[in-house]
Amino acid sequence: MSKNFFTVILSVCAGVIMLSCQQEVTDSKMAQEQVSDTKDGFPFWLPKEKPNRPMSAAMARNYDNYMAPRPEDNELYSQFKYTELKSFDYHGGDGTVSRRDPSKVIFENGKYYVWYTKRETPTPPQGADKSNDTIPSTDWDLADIWYATSGDGFTWEEQGVAVPRPPKPAVGWRSVTTTDILKWKGKYYLYYQGFMEASGKRGDDCPVAVSYADSPDGPWTPHNEIVIANGAEGEWDQYSIHDPYPIVREDKIWIYYKSDADGDPRLVRMQGLAIADDPLGPFEKHPLNPVINSGHETTLFPFKEGVAALVIKDGNEHFTIQYARDGVNFEIASITSLMPTAAGPYVPDAFTNTNDGRGITWGISHITNATTWEQNHAVLLRFDCDLSLDVDDPDMKQHNNYYKPEFYYRHGLNGEQRNRILAANQELKKTK
């Protein structure tokens, strides 16, 4: 072999060794920088993506549990604003007229539609023991399902009864309440609770019934059968299936519902799911029920590929907005305040079988005990929010609200609590 050949070989080997050494130096430097980064404090500028560094459980949760590390950027975070609705008459607020538990809002025939529970009785609610055929036990006793329409979502025109109480002993003869709407293959379906006794006598025995129509204006034909029955004895939903809330998902009807469990006087409210191929059933309850462990009513909507839920009032996870990619396994997506009670949002894609849900911006809810318990009744109102992928409203994303002192004083101690504190003070003075 020639001398030049060996020279070339030695040069190539030297180059390889040099490149290898340089790579080792580079890798070592990068590793040192990474170690140095983890030893430095967390960045002042909050990273938009999860940093590759050791973090506390709280900071890891900020990236893993929420859609963005800041509420302002979280598509499933919002505050809520409220507007009084025009044209509804409440008989001077004397408790004889109540409107509550609105359905989802839909847009048909060039206008918005909403259905709701309406009670119009000679007296306000008197409790189960004093109730009879004309005196209601609760605000939702002796009620029918009415509906109203609107051109703008603020001023509504009441149209009349959609679903009246049927004759005894049909499902709902005592009261029909808490309805929601489904549009499926050109027909309309109203699901509702059907009471067979005055509310409060036992466990609110009210399985789900349904009526259907070719038009949102009716006439509505009752199915005259229970479509979602109460659970078996000893199960969490043995007494009641409340707030049936249908959406269309995976070419099926998914109805979310609430039930009261764990006995009186403080019931545990949780939410379940039942699924059917046909609006009239049979509905099969999901084996993982309850799918949401909190919330007083059911309010859900398609969001991205999954389902979002407003979890309102009751339970460990009250005042949260939750999300489940599969519509079943919900996780907290945000924490908020002053959420709408019994919210019936405008959900344009509720029945489109979408896997790209766009979210919500407004709807109708209610306020209970609008005056006093002696004149107990509920009123409907409008809520607005930004839980939409198509809207960017920074004012809805505020999370540092201020309230006047009067707001806090209205949440003052009751008489029993004051007496307990005074007694404790007296005992303390005796020991000194």
Secondary structure as a PSIPRED ss2 file (coil, helix, strand):
# PSIPRED VFORMAT (PSIPRED V4.0)

   1 M C   1.000  0.000  0.000
   2 S C   1.000  0.000  0.000
   3 K H   0.000  1.000  0.000
   4 N H   0.000  1.000  0.000
   5 F H   0.000  1.000  0.000
   6 F H   0.000  1.000  0.000
   7 T H   0.000  1.000  0.000
   8 V H   0.000  1.000  0.000
   9 I H   0.000  1.000  0.000
  10 L H   0.000  1.000  0.000
  11 S H   0.000  1.000  0.000
  12 V H   0.000  1.000  0.000
  13 C H   0.000  1.000  0.000
  14 A H   0.000  1.000  0.000
  15 G H   0.000  1.000  0.000
  16 V H   0.000  1.000  0.000
  17 I H   0.000  1.000  0.000
  18 M H   0.000  1.000  0.000
  19 L H   0.000  1.000  0.000
  20 S H   0.000  1.000  0.000
  21 C H   0.000  1.000  0.000
  22 Q H   0.000  1.000  0.000
  23 Q H   0.000  1.000  0.000
  24 E H   0.000  1.000  0.000
  25 V H   0.000  1.000  0.000
  26 T H   0.000  1.000  0.000
  27 D H   0.000  1.000  0.000
  28 S H   0.000  1.000  0.000
  29 K H   0.000  1.000  0.000
  30 M H   0.000  1.000  0.000
  31 A H   0.000  1.000  0.000
  32 Q H   0.000  1.000  0.000
  33 E H   0.000  1.000  0.000
  34 Q H   0.000  1.000  0.000
  35 V H   0.000  1.000  0.000
  36 S H   0.000  1.000  0.000
  37 D H   0.000  1.000  0.000
  38 T H   0.000  1.000  0.000
  39 K H   0.000  1.000  0.000
  40 D C   1.000  0.000  0.000
  41 G C   1.000  0.000  0.000
  42 F C   1.000  0.000  0.000
  43 P C   1.000  0.000  0.000
  44 F C   1.000  0.000  0.000
  45 W C   1.000  0.000  0.000
  46 L C   1.000  0.000  0.000
  47 P C   1.000  0.000  0.000
  48 K C   1.000  0.000  0.000
  49 E C   1.000  0.000  0.000
  50 K C   1.000  0.000  0.000
  51 P C   1.000  0.000  0.000
  52 N C   1.000  0.000  0.000
  53 R C   1.000  0.000  0.000
  54 P C   1.000  0.000  0.000
  55 M C   1.000  0.000  0.000
  56 S C   1.000  0.000  0.000
  57 A H   0.000  1.000  0.000
  58 A H   0.000  1.000  0.000
  59 M H   0.000  1.000  0.000
  60 A H   0.000  1.000  0.000
  61 R H   0.000  1.000  0.000
  62 N H   0.000  1.000  0.000
  63 Y H   0.000  1.000  0.000
  64 D H   0.000  1.000  0.000
  65 N C   1.000  0.000  0.000
  66 Y C   1.000  0.000  0.000
  67 M C   1.000  0.000  0.000
  68 A C   1.000  0.000  0.000
  69 P C   1.000  0.000  0.000
  70 R C   1.000  0.000  0.000
  71 P H   0.000  1.000  0.000
  72 E H   0.000  1.000  0.000
  73 D H   0.000  1.000  0.000
  74 N C   1.000  0.000  0.000
  75 E C   1.000  0.000  0.000
  76 L C   1.000  0.000  0.000
  77 Y C   1.000  0.000  0.000
  78 S C   1.000  0.000  0.000
  79 Q C   1.000  0.000  0.000
  80 F C   1.000  0.000  0.000
  81 K E   0.000  0.000  1.000
  82 Y E   0.000  0.000  1.000
  83 T E   0.000  0.000  1.000
  84 E E   0.000  0.000  1.000
  85 L C   1.000  0.000  0.000
  86 K E   0.000  0.000  1.000
  87 S C   1.000  0.000  0.000
  88 F C   1.000  0.000  0.000
  89 D C   1.000  0.000  0.000
  90 Y C   1.000  0.000  0.000
  91 H H   0.000  1.000  0.000
  92 G H   0.000  1.000  0.000
  93 G H   0.000  1.000  0.000
  94 D C   1.000  0.000  0.000
  95 G C   1.000  0.000  0.000
  96 T C   1.000  0.000  0.000
  97 V E   0.000  0.000  1.000
  98 S E   0.000  0.000  1.000
  99 R E   0.000  0.000  1.000
 100 R E   0.000  0.000  1.000
 101 D C   1.000  0.000  0.000
 102 P C   1.000  0.000  0.000
 103 S C   1.000  0.000  0.000
 104 K C   1.000  0.000  0.000
 105 V E   0.000  0.000  1.000
 106 I E   0.000  0.000  1.000
 107 F E   0.000  0.000  1.000
 108 E E   0.000  0.000  1.000
 109 N C   1.000  0.000  0.000
 110 G C   1.000  0.000  0.000
 111 K E   0.000  0.000  1.000
 112 Y E   0.000  0.000  1.000
 113 Y E   0.000  0.000  1.000
 114 V E   0.000  0.000  1.000
 115 W E   0.000  0.000  1.000
 116 Y E   0.000  0.000  1.000
 117 T E   0.000  0.000  1.000
 118 K E   0.000  0.000  1.000
 119 R E   0.000  0.000  1.000
 120 E E   0.000  0.000  1.000
 121 T C   1.000  0.000  0.000
 122 P C   1.000  0.000  0.000
 123 T C   1.000  0.000  0.000
 124 P C   1.000  0.000  0.000
 125 P C   1.000  0.000  0.000
 126 Q C   1.000  0.000  0.000
 127 G C   1.000  0.000  0.000
 128 A H   0.000  1.000  0.000
 129 D H   0.000  1.000  0.000
 130 K H   0.000  1.000  0.000
 131 S C   1.000  0.000  0.000
 132 N C   1.000  0.000  0.000
 133 D C   1.000  0.000  0.000
 134 T C   1.000  0.000  0.000
 135 I C   1.000  0.000  0.000
 136 P C   1.000  0.000  0.000
 137 S C   1.000  0.000  0.000
 138 T C   1.000  0.000  0.000
 139 D C   1.000  0.000  0.000
 140 W C   1.000  0.000  0.000
 141 D C   1.000  0.000  0.000
 142 L C   1.000  0.000  0.000
 143 A E   0.000  0.000  1.000
 144 D E   0.000  0.000  1.000
 145 I E   0.000  0.000  1.000
 146 W E   0.000  0.000  1.000
 147 Y E   0.000  0.000  1.000
 148 A E   0.000  0.000  1.000
 149 T E   0.000  0.000  1.000
 150 S E   0.000  0.000  1.000
 151 G C   1.000  0.000  0.000
 152 D C   1.000  0.000  0.000
 153 G C   1.000  0.000  0.000
 154 F C   1.000  0.000  0.000
 155 T E   0.000  0.000  1.000
 156 W E   0.000  0.000  1.000
 157 E E   0.000  0.000  1.000
 158 E E   0.000  0.000  1.000
 159 Q E   0.000  0.000  1.000
 160 G E   0.000  0.000  1.000
 161 V E   0.000  0.000  1.000
 162 A E   0.000  0.000  1.000
 163 V E   0.000  0.000  1.000
 164 P C   1.000  0.000  0.000
 165 R C   1.000  0.000  0.000
 166 P C   1.000  0.000  0.000
 167 P C   1.000  0.000  0.000
 168 K C   1.000  0.000  0.000
 169 P C   1.000  0.000  0.000
 170 A C   1.000  0.000  0.000
 171 V C   1.000  0.000  0.000
 172 G C   1.000  0.000  0.000
 173 W C   1.000  0.000  0.000
 174 R C   1.000  0.000  0.000
 175 S E   0.000  0.000  1.000
 176 V E   0.000  0.000  1.000
 177 T E   0.000  0.000  1.000
 178 T E   0.000  0.000  1.000
 179 T E   0.000  0.000  1.000
 180 D E   0.000  0.000  1.000
 181 I E   0.000  0.000  1.000
 182 L E   0.000  0.000  1.000
 183 K E   0.000  0.000  1.000
 184 W E   0.000  0.000  1.000
 185 K C   1.000  0.000  0.000
 186 G C   1.000  0.000  0.000
 187 K E   0.000  0.000  1.000
 188 Y E   0.000  0.000  1.000
 189 Y E   0.000  0.000  1.000
 190 L E   0.000  0.000  1.000
 191 Y E   0.000  0.000  1.000
 192 Y E   0.000  0.000  1.000
 193 Q E   0.000  0.000  1.000
 194 G E   0.000  0.000  1.000
 195 F E   0.000  0.000  1.000
 196 M C   1.000  0.000  0.000
 197 E C   1.000  0.000  0.000
 198 A C   1.000  0.000  0.000
 199 S C   1.000  0.000  0.000
 200 G C   1.000  0.000  0.000
 201 K C   1.000  0.000  0.000
 202 R C   1.000  0.000  0.000
 203 G C   1.000  0.000  0.000
 204 D C   1.000  0.000  0.000
 205 D C   1.000  0.000  0.000
 206 C E   0.000  0.000  1.000
 207 P C   1.000  0.000  0.000
 208 V E   0.000  0.000  1.000
 209 A E   0.000  0.000  1.000
 210 V E   0.000  0.000  1.000
 211 S E   0.000  0.000  1.000
 212 Y E   0.000  0.000  1.000
 213 A E   0.000  0.000  1.000
 214 D C   1.000  0.000  0.000
 215 S C   1.000  0.000  0.000
 216 P C   1.000  0.000  0.000
 217 D C   1.000  0.000  0.000
 218 G C   1.000  0.000  0.000
 219 P C   1.000  0.000  0.000
 220 W C   1.000  0.000  0.000
 221 T E   0.000  0.000  1.000
 222 P E   0.000  0.000  1.000
 223 H C   1.000  0.000  0.000
 224 N C   1.000  0.000  0.000
 225 E C   1.000  0.000  0.000
 226 I C   1.000  0.000  0.000
 227 V C   1.000  0.000  0.000
 228 I E   0.000  0.000  1.000
 229 A C   1.000  0.000  0.000
 230 N C   1.000  0.000  0.000
 231 G C   1.000  0.000  0.000
 232 A C   1.000  0.000  0.000
 233 E C   1.000  0.000  0.000
 234 G C   1.000  0.000  0.000
 235 E C   1.000  0.000  0.000
 236 W C   1.000  0.000  0.000
 237 D C   1.000  0.000  0.000
 238 Q C   1.000  0.000  0.000
 239 Y C   1.000  0.000  0.000
 240 S E   0.000  0.000  1.000
 241 I C   1.000  0.000  0.000
 242 H E   0.000  0.000  1.000
 243 D E   0.000  0.000  1.000
 244 P E   0.000  0.000  1.000
 245 Y E   0.000  0.000  1.000
 246 P E   0.000  0.000  1.000
 247 I E   0.000  0.000  1.000
 248 V E   0.000  0.000  1.000
 249 R E   0.000  0.000  1.000
 250 E C   1.000  0.000  0.000
 251 D C   1.000  0.000  0.000
 252 K E   0.000  0.000  1.000
 253 I E   0.000  0.000  1.000
 254 W E   0.000  0.000  1.000
 255 I E   0.000  0.000  1.000
 256 Y E   0.000  0.000  1.000
 257 Y E   0.000  0.000  1.000
 258 K E   0.000  0.000  1.000
 259 S E   0.000  0.000  1.000
 260 D E   0.000  0.000  1.000
 261 A E   0.000  0.000  1.000
 262 D C   1.000  0.000  0.000
 263 G C   1.000  0.000  0.000
 264 D C   1.000  0.000  0.000
 265 P C   1.000  0.000  0.000
 266 R C   1.000  0.000  0.000
 267 L C   1.000  0.000  0.000
 268 V E   0.000  0.000  1.000
 269 R E   0.000  0.000  1.000
 270 M E   0.000  0.000  1.000
 271 Q E   0.000  0.000  1.000
 272 G E   0.000  0.000  1.000
 273 L E   0.000  0.000  1.000
 274 A E   0.000  0.000  1.000
 275 I E   0.000  0.000  1.000
 276 A E   0.000  0.000  1.000
 277 D C   1.000  0.000  0.000
 278 D C   1.000  0.000  0.000
 279 P C   1.000  0.000  0.000
 280 L C   1.000  0.000  0.000
 281 G C   1.000  0.000  0.000
 282 P C   1.000  0.000  0.000
 283 F C   1.000  0.000  0.000
 284 E E   0.000  0.000  1.000
 285 K E   0.000  0.000  1.000
 286 H C   1.000  0.000  0.000
 287 P C   1.000  0.000  0.000
 288 L C   1.000  0.000  0.000
 289 N C   1.000  0.000  0.000
 290 P C   1.000  0.000  0.000
 291 V C   1.000  0.000  0.000
 292 I E   0.000  0.000  1.000
 293 N C   1.000  0.000  0.000
 294 S C   1.000  0.000  0.000
 295 G C   1.000  0.000  0.000
 296 H C   1.000  0.000  0.000
 297 E C   1.000  0.000  0.000
 298 T C   1.000  0.000  0.000
 299 T C   1.000  0.000  0.000
 300 L E   0.000  0.000  1.000
 301 F E   0.000  0.000  1.000
 302 P E   0.000  0.000  1.000
 303 F E   0.000  0.000  1.000
 304 K E   0.000  0.000  1.000
 305 E C   1.000  0.000  0.000
 306 G E   0.000  0.000  1.000
 307 V E   0.000  0.000  1.000
 308 A E   0.000  0.000  1.000
 309 A E   0.000  0.000  1.000
 310 L E   0.000  0.000  1.000
 311 V E   0.000  0.000  1.000
 312 I C   1.000  0.000  0.000
 313 K C   1.000  0.000  0.000
 314 D C   1.000  0.000  0.000
 315 G C   1.000  0.000  0.000
 316 N C   1.000  0.000  0.000
 317 E C   1.000  0.000  0.000
 318 H C   1.000  0.000  0.000
 319 F C   1.000  0.000  0.000
 320 T E   0.000  0.000  1.000
 321 I E   0.000  0.000  1.000
 322 Q E   0.000  0.000  1.000
 323 Y E   0.000  0.000  1.000
 324 A E   0.000  0.000  1.000
 325 R C   1.000  0.000  0.000
 326 D C   1.000  0.000  0.000
 327 G C   1.000  0.000  0.000
 328 V C   1.000  0.000  0.000
 329 N C   1.000  0.000  0.000
 330 F C   1.000  0.000  0.000
 331 E E   0.000  0.000  1.000
 332 I E   0.000  0.000  1.000
 333 A E   0.000  0.000  1.000
 334 S E   0.000  0.000  1.000
 335 I E   0.000  0.000  1.000
 336 T C   1.000  0.000  0.000
 337 S C   1.000  0.000  0.000
 338 L C   1.000  0.000  0.000
 339 M C   1.000  0.000  0.000
 340 P C   1.000  0.000  0.000
 341 T C   1.000  0.000  0.000
 342 A C   1.000  0.000  0.000
 343 A C   1.000  0.000  0.000
 344 G E   0.000  0.000  1.000
 345 P E   0.000  0.000  1.000
 346 Y E   0.000  0.000  1.000
 347 V C   1.000  0.000  0.000
 348 P C   1.000  0.000  0.000
 349 D C   1.000  0.000  0.000
 350 A C   1.000  0.000  0.000
 351 F C   1.000  0.000  0.000
 352 T C   1.000  0.000  0.000
 353 N C   1.000  0.000  0.000
 354 T C   1.000  0.000  0.000
 355 N C   1.000  0.000  0.000
 356 D C   1.000  0.000  0.000
 357 G E   0.000  0.000  1.000
 358 R E   0.000  0.000  1.000
 359 G E   0.000  0.000  1.000
 360 I E   0.000  0.000  1.000
 361 T E   0.000  0.000  1.000
 362 W E   0.000  0.000  1.000
 363 G E   0.000  0.000  1.000
 364 I E   0.000  0.000  1.000
 365 S E   0.000  0.000  1.000
 366 H E   0.000  0.000  1.000
 367 I E   0.000  0.000  1.000
 368 T C   1.000  0.000  0.000
 369 N C   1.000  0.000  0.000
 370 A C   1.000  0.000  0.000
 371 T C   1.000  0.000  0.000
 372 T C   1.000  0.000  0.000
 373 W H   0.000  1.000  0.000
 374 E H   0.000  1.000  0.000
 375 Q H   0.000  1.000  0.000
 376 N C   1.000  0.000  0.000
 377 H C   1.000  0.000  0.000
 378 A C   1.000  0.000  0.000
 379 V E   0.000  0.000  1.000
 380 L E   0.000  0.000  1.000
 381 L E   0.000  0.000  1.000
 382 R E   0.000  0.000  1.000
 383 F E   0.000  0.000  1.000
 384 D E   0.000  0.000  1.000
 385 C E   0.000  0.000  1.000
 386 D E   0.000  0.000  1.000
 387 L E   0.000  0.000  1.000
 388 S E   0.000  0.000  1.000
 389 L C   1.000  0.000  0.000
 390 D C   1.000  0.000  0.000
 391 V C   1.000  0.000  0.000
 392 D C   1.000  0.000  0.000
 393 D C   1.000  0.000  0.000
 394 P H   0.000  1.000  0.000
 395 D H   0.000  1.000  0.000
 396 M H   0.000  1.000  0.000
 397 K H   0.000  1.000  0.000
 398 Q C   1.000  0.000  0.000
 399 H C   1.000  0.000  0.000
 400 N C   1.000  0.000  0.000
 401 N C   1.000  0.000  0.000
 402 Y C   1.000  0.000  0.000
 403 Y C   1.000  0.000  0.000
 404 K C   1.000  0.000  0.000
 405 P H   0.000  1.000  0.000
 406 E H   0.000  1.000  0.000
 407 F H   0.000  1.000  0.000
 408 Y H   0.000  1.000  0.000
 409 Y H   0.000  1.000  0.000
 410 R C   1.000  0.000  0.000
 411 H C   1.000  0.000  0.000
 412 G C   1.000  0.000  0.000
 413 L C   1.000  0.000  0.000
 414 N C   1.000  0.000  0.000
 415 G H   0.000  1.000  0.000
 416 E H   0.000  1.000  0.000
 417 Q H   0.000  1.000  0.000
 418 R H   0.000  1.000  0.000
 419 N H   0.000  1.000  0.000
 420 R H   0.000  1.000  0.000
 421 I H   0.000  1.000  0.000
 422 L H   0.000  1.000  0.000
 423 A H   0.000  1.000  0.000
 424 A H   0.000  1.000  0.000
 425 N H   0.000  1.000  0.000
 426 Q H   0.000  1.000  0.000
 427 E H   0.000  1.000  0.000
 428 L H   0.000  1.000  0.000
 429 K H   0.000  1.000  0.000
 430 K H   0.000  1.000  0.000
 431 T C   1.000  0.000  0.000
 432 K C   1.000  0.000  0.000
